[in-house]
Amino acid sequence: MYAFKDELTATLRQIRADGLWKDERRLTSAQDAHITTTETSAINFCANNYLGLADHPEVRAAAAAALDDWGFGMASVRFICGTQELHKQLEGALSQWFGTEDTILYSSCFDANGGVFEVLFGEGDAIISDALNHASLIDGIRLSKAARYRYAHADMDDLRAQLEAAKGARRTVVVTDGVFSMDGYLAPLEQICDLAEEYDAMVLVDDSHAVGFIGDGGGGTPEACGVADRVDLLTGTLGKALGGASGGYVSGPAEVVALLRQRSRPYLFSNAVAPVVAAGSLRAVEIARESHEGRAVLRRNTLMFRELMTEEGFDLLPGQHPITPVMFPGEDGARQAAQIADAMLGHGVYVIAFSYPVVPKGQARIRVQLSAAHTEADVRACVAAFVAARDEVTALVRGRRARRGSDRTDPTKGT
């Protein structure tokens, strides 16, 4: 055991030395546009709280009422005694929203993606996945015995090549994120559906970073791309725009959902979603469906942030999604992004830097996430914090270089 602990200690030291250590800053407030931590108070620009529903009073009220009426937890999986009317109501509300026949709830979207492929696709089948798909899709696909193919990110020529390679499979499915979380890019779903139909393949979309706020009615990327009736399977989460608590789902044909209820291991062997989460999420879905003004505010905030940051000379990935990556390319980009993110907290803005291996080498970034809960003043304060932090880090680097240059020219230094 001692040798094992020593090996782990060495691994942990290496993670720190590589600059990949992930600290967990503790919040001392509810999740919202404005938060407090054990260190300070700040405007929060790194949550998935796109519609501001994580601390919405009506969502909280629904959850509180459910605690009194339905209890704290189910202490059971769904097929034993873990299904309440709340669960069926939430599944029904999601199906109605997406225009699907049925929906099945999971503890998380990670579990939903981990439970769908093994059941539906096996030997003789083919799964074709975008190279930048979420880890949960990658892990779920690995559990299946189907042949696995990967196409270059959003590259339709390569997708066609992989569909050609998969010809002869019993079942073929093209798998993609609706929105790629590190870039904020939307998948080209219309072209994907065109190719899938040409090759008699199905399409599965994980729409976690889109449902609730992308599309005129919040129906996500299939709605926004005009292919809601052409996507065969949807997976997604309740843990982002839809209240931000926990829970995930698979939505699609009734036969698919029925088979998942019989054979999907994360569903069969995990506790049912807690009643308070189901009730709060159900109210969040109802609010999101009617949140036309919230979606409009989110779009305005996103556009304003992108315009102001561009005027200040920052390098942004193009797009319209509220995920707005501020790029710091090059060998020293990871260090610069981390320094600027840390400095911004001192200016009352909370953001997080991302670097390899979360993103490719040389493509470090600060991923800013806008919310409908942010005001115009919040957005302007975020931009001002970026400018101030950049100036501070730039001055710090210049000072260090000047000192190093002085040391090299002064023969008394370093003796």
Salt bridges, closest charged atoms under 4 A:
GLU39 OE2 - ARG25 NE 2.64
ASP55 OD1 - ARG60 NH1 2.69
GLU58 OE1 - ARG283 NH2 2.40
GLU91 OE2 - ARG78 NH1 3.05
GLU91 OE1 - LYS88 NZ 3.19
GLU91 OE1 - ARG261 NH2 3.20
ASP125 OD2 - ARG170 NH2 2.75
ASP130 OD1 - HIS153 ND1 3.03
ASP139 OD1 - ARG142 NH1 3.34
GLU164 OE1 - LYS167 NZ 3.44
ASP183 OD1 - ARG365 NH1 2.55
ASP194 OD1 - ARG230 NH2 2.51
GLU197 OE2 - ARG230 NE 2.78
GLU198 OE2 - ARG160 NH1 2.81
GLU286 OE1 - ARG283 NH1 3.02
GLU293 OE2 - ARG300 NH2 3.24
ASP332 OD1 - ARG335 NE 3.50
GLU376 OE2 - ARG380 NE 3.03
ASP378 OD1 - HIS34 NE2 2.88
GLU392 OE2 - HIS347 NE2 2.65
